[in-house]
Amino acid sequence: MEKIPISAIDGIDIGQVTDAANKTGVTVFLCEKGATGGVSVRGGAPGTRETDALQPGRLVSHVHGLFLTGGSAFGLAVADGMMQYLEERGAGFDTGVANVPIVSGAVLYDLSEGSSTSRPDAAMGKQACENITSIFEEGRRGAGTGATIGKILGRDRQMLGGIGQYALQIGPLKVGAVVAVNCFGDVYDPATGQKVAGVRHELSTEELLLHGNTAEGKERMNTTIGTVLTNAPLTKDECKTVADIAHNGLARTIRPVHTMLDGDTMFTMATGDINHSSFHQLSVLSVYVVEQAVLSAIRASNLL
């Protein structure tokens, strides 16, 4: 097993835009030939685009672009810029009239951290596509620019969230994850069981809830979003299963997770560039790279 950069997963290009002044940003994933896609939404307050199309039983099986973005629901506008970029390159499903790119994605809430009126838009989405690079910047970058964690006691007691990546290769199989961590709960290292970051208090978020704090007024201020990327040859049903399983990586690192105050969403993009892979091996790797991406995001953001 070898650790590799996320850019080593061939066929998927990654770009980011960071608006440090307004504490928001965008991270995009492009596969112009189309990658088999899947999605799993577990949080109670999601903000998403084109997730129904990725469900098993729907006609569309491939996605050409995927985004993670700040800006809450306003950030869904970045898809318009991505579609323009992809259409200009001839990517998408040929309908006989036009090529229609399929662009899915999810948003997180960062409006309270920077300017509440300067949000990711179509122009930023297109710019992120034009910023394709082999070097992935972690921490307070892209969709993680305005992310925060441990918000049960308000902004004075929260810590910084961010975006992280982690990828592994076993033989020809490559599996990686990118996760933007903006959770209501705290982050733990599953290897030690110790809290890495979260609410600045002697009690954890879970303990505060159990001691009577009701978290009132913290609605819509959270959400962890991410994607698993792989070169494995997966069906649409298998991509959905991988996205489901990937949430275990969130559950191993974030407590509490999948709350009604979070819109936790995980995607899968599979290029099928190799002929065969073990689905069981891929499942285990997916959980591991997600948990490591979460930890990497927090460590990069808080310089731990």
FENCOR-V39085 format. One record per backbone hydrogen bond with DSSP energy under -1.0 kcal/mol. CO is the residue of the C=O (numbers start at 0). NH is the residue of the N-H. If there is no record, write none. Layout:
CO & NH
CO & NH
This chain:
1 & 168
4 & 7
5 & 8
7 & 9
8 & 11
12 & 29
13 & 132
14 & 27
16 & 25
18 & 23
23 & 18
24 & 69
25 & 16
26 & 67
27 & 14
28 & 65
29 & 12
30 & 33
34 & 62
35 & 269
37 & 267
39 & 265
46 & 106
48 & 104
51 & 54
54 & 57
60 & 36
62 & 34
63 & 30
64 & 103
65 & 28
66 & 105
67 & 26
68 & 107
70 & 73
71 & 74
72 & 75
73 & 76
74 & 77
75 & 78
76 & 79
77 & 81
78 & 82
79 & 83
80 & 84
81 & 85
82 & 86
83 & 87
85 & 90
86 & 89
92 & 99
97 & 94
99 & 92
101 & 63
101 & 64
103 & 66
104 & 48
105 & 68
107 & 71
109 & 112
120 & 124
121 & 125
122 & 126
123 & 127
124 & 128
125 & 129
138 & 140
138 & 162
140 & 143
141 & 144
143 & 146
146 & 160
148 & 158
150 & 153
153 & 156
156 & 199
158 & 148
161 & 180
162 & 138
163 & 178
165 & 176
166 & 3
167 & 174
168 & 1
169 & 172
172 & 169
173 & 230
174 & 167
175 & 228
176 & 165
177 & 226
178 & 163
179 & 224
180 & 161
184 & 149
185 & 254
186 & 195
186 & 196
188 & 191
188 & 192
193 & 188
196 & 186
198 & 200
203 & 207
204 & 208
205 & 209
206 & 210
207 & 212
208 & 211
214 & 217
217 & 220
221 & 108
223 & 264
224 & 179
225 & 266
226 & 177
227 & 268
228 & 175
229 & 270
230 & 273
231 & 233
231 & 271
234 & 238
235 & 239
236 & 240
237 & 241
238 & 242
239 & 243
240 & 244
241 & 245
243 & 246
244 & 247
245 & 248
246 & 250
247 & 251
249 & 253
252 & 187
254 & 185
258 & 43
258 & 261
261 & 44
263 & 41
263 & 42
264 & 225
265 & 39
266 & 227
267 & 37
268 & 229
269 & 35
277 & 281
278 & 282
279 & 283
280 & 284
281 & 285
282 & 286
283 & 287
284 & 288
285 & 289
286 & 290
287 & 291
288 & 292
289 & 293
290 & 294
291 & 295
292 & 296
293 & 297
294 & 298
295 & 299
296 & 300
297 & 301
298 & 303
